[in-house]
């Protein structure tokens, strides 16, 4: 059974930092492209950052220079370091895994809430 379990969300003040982690099980992690997405209330889910199995990263323009995605294939984890957080970053952040050669193998975590507020 495939599981993606996110952790690290919470309440933080504007300008603060959080580190999200996603632990994967039930998949050959190193063969998957991984990503973080977010969905704010009343808005569509949007891409935050992705990292390919080869380590190539991609970021939404809104988070470039503030967020960093990384992966640890030995631990089957993908992380998102979020710095200089803004109220607009408030959302549920979800982890995604896509098999690099078959996009139909696509899995999601349950999500973790990030709230940026003073």
BAKE-265786 format. One record per residue (C-alpha): residue number from 1; residue in three letters; x negated, y, z negated. Coordinates in pm, 1 decimal. Each point is the difference from the previous one (the first is absolute). Layout:
BEGIN
 resi resn       px       py       pz
  NUM  ALA        X        Y        Z
...
***
This chain:
BEGIN
 resi resn       px       py       pz
    1  UNK      0.0      0.0      0.0
    2  UNK   -134.6    338.0    100.9
    3  UNK    -15.9    263.3   -272.3
    4  UNK   -122.1    356.6      7.4
    5  UNK      3.4    157.4   -344.7
    6  UNK    -67.7    369.8    -40.9
    7  UNK   -118.5    167.3   -317.2
    8  UNK   -135.0    334.0   -116.5
    9  UNK    291.4    231.1     60.3
   10  UNK    123.2    250.5   -254.3
   11  UNK     49.9    363.5    -85.6
   12  UNK   -284.9    241.9     66.4
   13  UNK    -34.2    377.9      3.6
   14  UNK    -69.2    187.8    322.5
   15  UNK   -370.7    -13.7     76.4
   16  UNK    -40.1   -328.2   -181.4
   17  UNK   -105.0   -343.3    121.5
   18  UNK    138.9   -351.5      7.3
   19  UNK   -132.4   -327.7    133.1
   20  UNK    245.9   -250.0    141.4
   21  UNK    -86.0   -365.8     42.4
   22  UNK    168.6   -278.7    191.9
   23  UNK    -77.1   -363.0    -79.4
   24  UNK     79.7   -245.5    276.6
   25  UNK     60.6   -372.0    -29.1
   26  UNK    123.2   -267.2    237.3
   27  UNK   -179.7    144.4    304.2
   28  UNK   -345.6    -18.5    150.4
   29  UNK    -65.7    353.6   -113.0
   30  UNK   -311.6     65.4    206.9
   31  UNK    195.8    -67.2    319.7
   32  UNK    262.5    265.2    -73.3
   33  UNK      7.7    368.4     68.6
   34  UNK    117.8    177.0   -313.9
   35  UNK    180.6    324.3    -57.2
   36  UNK    171.1    231.5   -241.9
   37  UNK    330.8    163.2     82.4
   38  UNK    223.5    229.1   -200.9
   39  UNK    363.0     97.2    -11.6
   40  UNK    129.7    307.9   -174.4
   41  UNK    366.9     39.4    -96.3
   42  UNK    210.0     82.7    305.3
   43  UNK   -290.4    -47.1    239.1
   44  UNK   -119.3   -274.3    231.1
   45  UNK   -288.8   -221.8    -93.4
   46  UNK   -327.2    136.7    133.8
   47  UNK   -349.8   -129.0     48.3
   48  UNK   -253.9    119.9   -254.0
   49  UNK   -312.6   -195.3     88.7
   50  UNK   -106.7   -323.7    164.0
   51  UNK   -314.4   -208.2      4.4
   52  UNK    -67.6   -270.0    254.4
   53  UNK   -154.2   -334.1    -83.7
   54  UNK   -320.6    148.3    139.6
   55  UNK     15.4    298.0   -235.0
   56  UNK    113.7    267.8    243.9
   57  UNK    215.6    254.1   -178.7
   58  UNK    277.7    231.7    112.7
   59  UNK    178.1    270.9   -197.3
   60  UNK    306.5    215.5     30.9
   61  UNK    -98.7    360.6     61.2
   62  UNK    170.5    101.1   -324.3
   63  UNK   -239.6   -207.8   -212.4
   64  UNK   -327.7     25.6    192.3
   65  UNK   -280.4    112.4   -225.3
   66  UNK    199.1    -77.4   -314.6
   67  UNK     77.3   -373.7     18.8
   68  UNK   -235.7   -290.7     59.6
   69  UNK    104.0   -353.5     87.7
   70  UNK   -231.2   -292.8    -67.6
   71  UNK     16.0   -376.7    -11.6
   72  UNK   -178.0   -277.4   -185.9
   73  UNK     29.5   -323.7    192.7
   74  UNK   -158.5   -196.9   -283.7
   75  UNK    277.0    108.9   -236.0
   76  UNK    283.9     13.7    257.3
   77  UNK     74.7    359.0    -92.5
   78  UNK     53.6    327.4    178.4
   79  UNK    -18.4    329.5   -186.5
   80  UNK    101.3    358.6     57.4
   81  UNK   -190.9    269.5   -184.8
   82  UNK    212.6    314.0     -8.6
   83  UNK   -158.3    329.9    -98.6
   84  UNK    126.4    357.5     -5.6
   85  UNK    355.1   -125.0    -21.6
   86  UNK    284.3    230.0     95.6
   87  UNK    371.5     -7.9    -84.8
   88  UNK     64.0    -95.7    364.8
   89  UNK   -188.6   -323.8    -65.1
   90  UNK    281.6   -116.2   -227.9
   91  UNK    138.6   -323.3    143.0
   92  UNK     18.2   -374.5    -33.6
   93  UNK   -325.5   -138.3    138.7
   94  UNK      7.4   -344.1    157.4
   95  UNK   -271.3   -235.6    113.7
   96  UNK     20.1   -163.3    342.9
   97  UNK   -183.6   -292.9    154.8
   98  UNK      3.6    -74.2    373.2
   99  UNK   -174.0   -297.0    155.6
  100  UNK   -244.6    156.0    239.3
  101  UNK     80.8   -223.8    299.8
  102  UNK    372.2    -55.9    -65.1
  103  UNK    190.1    308.3   -122.6
  104  UNK    307.8   -213.5    -65.6
  105  UNK   -179.7   -117.7   -313.7
  106  UNK     75.2    317.4   -191.9
  107  UNK     44.7     17.5   -376.6
  108  UNK     93.2    268.8   -251.8
  109  UNK    -40.3     49.3   -369.8
  110  UNK    274.8    127.6   -229.3
  111  UNK   -154.6    342.3    -38.6
  112  UNK   -122.5    216.7   -283.1
  113  UNK    130.5    343.0    -93.1
  114  UNK   -233.0    298.1     12.2
  115  UNK    133.2    324.5   -142.9
  116  UNK   -198.8    321.3     19.7
  117  UNK    147.3    262.7   -227.2
  118  UNK    -96.2    249.0   -266.2
***
